[in-house]
């Protein structure tokens, strides 16, 4: 994976109360960062609506856009293009891209975890999943049900950080950067 130019970072929706500190740690990145927002409380309302798989899929992706807009209130720009920024951090609003290419199954087995993995694969980037607890890709309770299937078909380096543990994001980001720089 040596020679990649940046990192895709998925910030879990459950970290809405810690998003500012997570983004602060990411702002020290030495490589470009494309943030993929989770769905969080916005996606929870979609789950509660008990929609069919297709409608739920698109509403959940719309929820990612809403969380992305929230993340942008910390001073970071949004983008609707699947590209790493030239430098710094940008936050992807994924709905337009996913409606165009529609690469993933329409099911609750696919969440922002798999969308972030797909994006990292498309960009030949590493992936850092920032969650509410420690873990790794073998912990199937930490990622969505489709993640292992998609991961097996992609050459993406995946790391996990605990967004609630001070310094975890910085440590994992440094580990990713060490493979890139």
SULQUI-V496737 format. One record per pair of residues at least 6 apart in sequence whose C-alpha atoms are under 7 Angstrom apart, sorted by the first residue. I is the first residue (numbers start at 1). GAP is how many residues later the second one is. If there is no record, write none. Layout:
BEGIN
<<I | GAP> <I | GAP>>
END
This chain:
BEGIN
<<2 | 177> <2 | 178> <3 | 177> <4 | 120> <4 | 121> <4 | 176> <5 | 26> <5 | 120> <5 | 175> <6 | 25> <6 | 26> <6 | 27> <6 | 78> <6 | 119> <7 | 25> <7 | 26> <7 | 27> <7 | 118> <7 | 119> <7 | 120> <8 | 25> <8 | 26> <8 | 27> <8 | 112> <8 | 117> <8 | 118> <8 | 119> <8 | 120> <9 | 24> <9 | 25> <9 | 26> <9 | 27> <9 | 118> <9 | 119> <9 | 120> <10 | 25> <10 | 26> <10 | 27> <10 | 28> <10 | 106> <10 | 118> <10 | 119> <10 | 120> <11 | 24> <11 | 25> <11 | 26> <11 | 27> <11 | 118> <11 | 119> <11 | 120> <12 | 25> <12 | 26> <12 | 28> <12 | 118> <12 | 119> <13 | 24> <13 | 25> <13 | 26> <13 | 27> <13 | 28> <14 | 26> <14 | 118> <15 | 117> <15 | 148> <18 | 145> <18 | 146> <19 | 52> <20 | 54> <22 | 141> <22 | 147> <25 | 144> <25 | 145> <26 | 144> <27 | 61> <27 | 62> <31 | 56> <31 | 146> <32 | 52> <32 | 53> <32 | 54> <32 | 55> <32 | 56> <32 | 57> <33 | 51> <33 | 52> <33 | 55> <33 | 56> <33 | 57> <34 | 50> <34 | 51> <34 | 55> <34 | 56> <34 | 57> <34 | 58> <35 | 55> <35 | 56> <35 | 57> <36 | 55> <36 | 56> <36 | 80> <37 | 27> <37 | 30> <37 | 31> <38 | 26> <38 | 29> <38 | 74> <39 | 21> <39 | 24> <39 | 25> <39 | 28> <39 | 73> <42 | 21> <43 | 17> <43 | 20> <46 | 10> <46 | 13> <46 | 14> <53 | 53> <53 | 54> <54 | 52> <57 | 49> <57 | 50> <61 | 34> <62 | 33> <64 | 29> <65 | 28> <65 | 29> <65 | 30> <68 | 23> <68 | 24> <68 | 25> <72 | 6> <72 | 19> <76 | 13> <76 | 14> <76 | 15> <77 | 13> <77 | 14> <78 | 12> <78 | 13> <78 | 14> <78 | 15> <79 | 11> <79 | 12> <79 | 13> <79 | 14> <80 | 12> <80 | 13> <80 | 14> <80 | 16> <80 | 17> <83 | 40> <109 | 35> <109 | 36> <109 | 37> <110 | 34> <110 | 35> <110 | 36> <111 | 33> <113 | 30> <113 | 31> <113 | 34> <114 | 30> <114 | 32> <114 | 33> <117 | 10> <120 | 6> <120 | 7> <120 | 36> <121 | 33> <121 | 34> <121 | 35> <125 | 31> <126 | 30> <126 | 31> <126 | 32> <127 | 29> <127 | 30> <127 | 31> <127 | 32> <128 | 30> <128 | 31> <128 | 32> <129 | 30> <129 | 31> <129 | 32> <130 | 30> <130 | 31> <130 | 32> <130 | 33> <131 | 30> <131 | 31> <131 | 32> <132 | 30> <132 | 31> <132 | 32> <133 | 29> <134 | 27> <134 | 28> <135 | 7> <135 | 25> <136 | 23> <136 | 24> <159 | 13> <161 | 7> <161 | 8> <161 | 11> <162 | 6> <162 | 7> <163 | 6>>
END
